[in-house]
Every structure is written in structure tokens, then in C-alpha cells.
Amino acid sequence: MYPESTTGSPARLSQRQTGSPGMLYRTHARLFFRNLGKSGLRVSCLGLGECGGMAEQLMTLAYDNGINLFDTAEVYAAGKYVSFLPPSLLFRRRSSLVITTKIFWGGKNGDVLAAVTAPPCPSAGLKASLERLQLEYVDVVFANRPDPNTPMEGDPFSSSKSRTFIIEETVRAMTHVINQGMAMYWGTSRWSSMEIMEAYSVARQFNLIPPICEQAEYHMFQREKVEVQLPELFHKIGVGAMTWSPLACGIVSGKYDSGIPPYSRASLKGYQWLKDKILSEEGRRQQAKLKELQAIAERLGCTLPQLAIAWCLRNEGVSSVLLGASNADQLMENVGAIQVLPKLSSSIIHEIDSILGNKPYSKKDYRS
């Protein structure tokens, strides 16, 4: 069985107020919590990731509505996200938060895996992140690989060993930062199942600490890894799934059903790849499917984004779904997906699968 989903919250939420008296935004259903993989770390089923220049306001709003998971990274808001962690959360409620960060390979400003693995200061990269976060520790540090097509061994950027992404060195480095008290757990981001399994084997062989979680992209048009590969890892070695991009960079929101709207993400400089994807033959087929899914959303009394997020949550193998938001209305719409989840009966899921036509085949059924 997957870790059991529970309604309610950790101990702190039994005493948490649902918001200030003058607060406009509230959900009518409480978020439920799941263990992150087979670890003892409890995370809200929805987490907050990228939130642009309104990070302080949105993080406070998210917390007041039951979210305890905040995924930080230097790339969010051009490196400014970490400067907007609200002091009211950091200093008064730190023990009630689950804060994660990433160590990048090939990032900027020293926040790179190279800084972690480079002797004689293996914790330099995470220390730099902690300074920007104004924290003594993070709950989970993720070893991120920006390009899934880049092989794990070898270095396309430099011949220096400090830039070499070798699994054993990564496991040793992550074990070191945990032993130093800078992180409680570590996970992987955009690693293949084979690479995660190798990291686990290295940890067991050398008495090191294995990863507890993989951050993976998961939405209606990308299912194979989270629905087939990661469940096998969970049952073998206890690695959970924290997923991101439930709206597929906005594609699943329905905003592109009539082309590329002005000021949408796909219209911005640097997002030509997204525009090309939307306007491709496959993109047009996806938009046609989304129009059919919109009819289901209307029957359920929700928006298409809420249906898409609830669809991700219905997978018990997903510990938490990371949301992105640029304003309060968008955040609260997305959080409202929790009210849609109980409406996703087996017949509704079957109807959605029939429309999508991409349900991956698994040789094993881990629910038995």
C-alpha cells in the first residue's frame, strides 16, 4: 500500500487559526497530509513553489490555508524568492514548516552541486542557500539535474572534478550536509529511476543516507514516470514523489485553447519552446482533449485547473503537488482543488482516462 492519506494536519494545525478575522480567502475543506515517501516527514498534499514577486503575501496566504510545504530555489523569481520568506513564518513557526531547496548543477551564484561535492568545503553550496533563506537548516535538500538528457557521469561544462556529477559523490555530500545539521533529509530532482536506485545502493553499501523523494513533473500529459516507475521505487526502497507543473506550464489551464493570448507565458521572451509546443500538431490534439475535459469540470462545478490538480492528487503515490501562483486569486483557485478530489469517482477517472488516451501500462499492481 501507499502511505495512507489522512485528513486534518500535524499537531500544530490543531491549534492553527484558519486566518485573521479580516482575511478574504479561505478554503472550506482542510488540506490532508501525507508522509514524504516512507520517511516520517509529514507534508501538506499541496505545496507552494514558484510565486513571483508576491512571494511574501502568497506564502503567508498559503500557510493560513493549511499549506506547510514551501519549495524554494534560486531560479524562482530570478533568485529573489529566498528573500521573501516572511519573518512571521520563519521565526515564529519554523517548526511547523517544511522548507525545501535545491542544489543545482551548473547554476549561478555558487548554488551548484559542484560546490557541494568540491573539497575541501563540501557544504558550501547549501550554506549559501541557507544564508539567503535566513535559516539554520532546511527540511529537504534536493540534488537537481537541469538537463535530463545529460548523462550522470561526465561533465559537459568543465573538466574539473568539482563539477563532475557522480552518484557516489552526491550521496556522500548529501550525507555530510545532513550529518552537519544543515538538512534533515535529501532527495533527487529529475533523476531517472535507475539513477535513484543506484544512489540507494551506494548509500546501503557505504552506510550513507539514501534519498527519500524524487521531484518529478506530473500532469495529464506526462504520466509514465510518476504512475509506473516511481511506485516501484516506493515499494522497493521507500522513495516518494513530490510533483510539479500540474498545469503543464499553463497548457492544462485552457488559456491556450484559441491560440497564444498576449502577456501569457508562451508569449514571453525565452518561452519560444512553449509556444512551439502549444502550436504543434500534438499541442492542438491536447487542446481538443482539454475542451472535452472542460465539460467534466463544469459537471463537477469546478474549473479546469482545479480538475487537473485534483487529478494529480488522486494518485496516492504522490506525497505533495507543488503549485505555482502569481497572485492570490490564482493561488486560492488552485487550493480549491482539494474540494474537487472527493468528487473524482472511479467512473470520472475512467472518463478522463478515455479522453486522454495515455494511461501508462504497469505490469505490476502495487495496491494488492
PEVEN-V9723 format. One line per field, one symbol per residue. psi: psi as a letter, one per 20 degrees, with the letter a starting at -180 (. if undefined). A space follows every 10 residues. Layout:
psi = ???
This chain:
psi = qrpppqrbrr hhiiipqjrq hjphpqqiqq qrqqqobjrj ppqqhprpdp kbikggghgg gggikipipo oqqhiplkji giijophhgg hhkhiiqopq rqoqokarki mqhhhgipqj mijgghghgh ghilqhrqhp ppopohoiip qhqqoihqip hijpnpgghg ggghgghghi jiqhrqrqok qrhghghhgg ggghhjlapr qiqppqppah johgghiggh hghghgjjpa poqrlijlki giiiijikbo qqjrgiiqpi khhgghghir ghhhhghghh hhhhhgghhi krrghggggh gghioiiogq ppqqqirggg ghgghihhih giimrhhggh gghhggkkpq pphqoii.
